[in-house]
Amino acid sequence: MSLFRIFDIAASGMSAQSIRLNTVSSNLANADSVSSSEGKTYRARQPVFAATLDDVFNESPDVKVKVLGIVESQEPLQTRYAPNHPLANEDGYIFMPNVNTVEEMANMISASRSYQANVEVVNTSKQMLLRTLALGE
């Protein structure tokens, strides 16, 4: 595998972690939103990743991280009895998202560290290439 392919692999990892950070921020931003029905309530979202291996018969196959999509959580929504709330339904309940803020913060830290690890891979590869070029001097 050439060092130039490492940049592509690390870039795909950084792109995937960036999408993960965006979904975490969306989940945290909507964690306290309120709705009057289950259908209109925000549901936590998570990206689905896959490692792809293109052209496996090539002597240096192309490996990347691919985002397959973003799925909504199927966990039950939070319901609260608040008959005086302006968005309460006819039974006096309001619906809140199924976002677990502690879990989202852990996801944010994990995504941030994964992104940083990919940045370090890029920096190390760059230094290796520069040192290889310096050998010819």
C-alpha positions in Angstrom: 0.0 0.0 0.0 1.4 3.4 -1.0 1.6 6.2 1.5 -0.7 8.2 -0.7 -3.6 5.7 -0.1 -3.2 6.2 3.6 -4.3 9.8 3.1 -7.5 8.6 1.4 -8.2 6.1 4.1 -7.6 8.7 6.9 -9.7 11.3 5.0 -12.6 8.8 4.8 -12.3 8.1 8.5 -12.3 11.9 9.3 -15.3 12.4 7.1 -17.2 9.6 8.8 -16.4 10.9 12.3 -17.4 14.4 11.2 -20.8 13.0 10.2 -21.0 11.3 13.6 -20.2 14.5 15.4 -22.9 16.3 13.4 -25.5 13.7 14.4 -24.4 13.9 18.0 -24.8 17.7 18.0 -28.2 17.4 16.3 -29.3 14.9 19.0 -28.0 17.1 21.8 -29.7 20.2 20.3 -33.0 18.5 20.2 -32.8 16.6 23.5 -35.1 19.0 25.3 -37.6 19.6 22.5 -41.3 18.9 23.2 -44.1 17.7 21.0 -47.8 17.0 21.4 -47.7 13.7 19.4 -45.4 10.7 19.0 -45.2 11.2 15.2 -43.8 14.8 15.5 -41.3 14.1 18.2 -37.6 14.1 17.4 -35.9 10.7 17.6 -32.2 10.1 18.3 -30.2 9.5 15.2 -27.0 7.4 14.7 -24.8 7.0 11.6 -24.1 3.5 10.3 -20.6 2.9 9.1 -19.0 0.1 7.0 -15.4 -0.6 6.0 -15.3 -1.0 2.2 -12.7 -3.0 0.3 -12.7 -2.0 -3.4 -11.0 -4.0 -6.0 -9.8 -6.8 -3.7 -7.9 -8.5 -6.6 -5.7 -5.4 -7.0 -2.3 -5.7 -5.4 -3.1 -2.7 -3.2 -6.9 -2.7 -2.6 -8.7 0.5 -1.7 -10.0 0.5 1.9 -12.3 3.2 3.1 -14.9 4.0 5.7 -18.3 4.5 4.1 -21.4 6.0 5.8 -24.3 3.7 4.9 -26.9 6.0 6.3 -28.3 7.5 9.4 -31.0 5.6 11.3 -33.5 6.7 13.9 -33.5 5.1 17.3 -36.4 2.7 18.0 -36.2 3.3 21.8 -39.5 4.5 23.3 -40.0 8.2 23.6 -40.2 9.9 27.0 -43.7 10.9 28.0 -44.5 13.3 30.8 -47.7 14.4 32.4 -47.9 18.1 32.1 -51.6 19.1 31.7 -50.8 22.9 31.8 -48.2 22.7 29.1 -49.4 24.4 25.8 -48.3 21.4 23.8 -50.0 18.8 26.0 -52.3 16.4 24.2 -55.9 15.8 25.2 -54.7 13.4 28.0 -52.3 16.0 29.4 -49.1 14.3 28.2 -46.2 15.8 26.3 -43.7 13.8 24.3 -39.9 14.3 24.5 -37.1 12.7 22.4 -35.4 9.5 23.3 -32.0 11.2 23.5 -29.7 10.0 26.3 -27.4 13.0 26.9 -24.8 11.0 28.8 -24.6 8.5 25.9 -24.4 11.3 23.4 -21.6 12.9 25.3 -19.7 9.6 25.3 -20.3 9.3 21.5 -19.0 12.9 21.1 -15.8 12.1 22.9 -15.3 8.9 21.0 -15.9 10.6 17.7 -13.6 13.4 18.5 -10.8 11.1 19.6 -11.2 9.0 16.4 -11.0 12.1 14.3 -7.8 13.1 16.2 -6.3 9.7 15.6 -6.9 10.0 11.8 -5.3 13.5 11.9 -2.3 11.9 13.6 -2.1 9.2 10.9 -2.1 12.0 8.2 0.6 14.0 10.0 2.8 10.9 10.6 2.4 9.9 6.9 3.3 13.4 5.8 6.4 13.3 8.0 7.4 10.0 6.5 7.0 11.3 3.0 9.0 14.4 3.8 11.8 12.3 5.3 11.8 10.0 2.3 12.2 13.0 0.0 15.0 14.3 2.2 17.0 11.1 1.7 17.6 12.1 -1.9 19.3 15.4 -0.9 
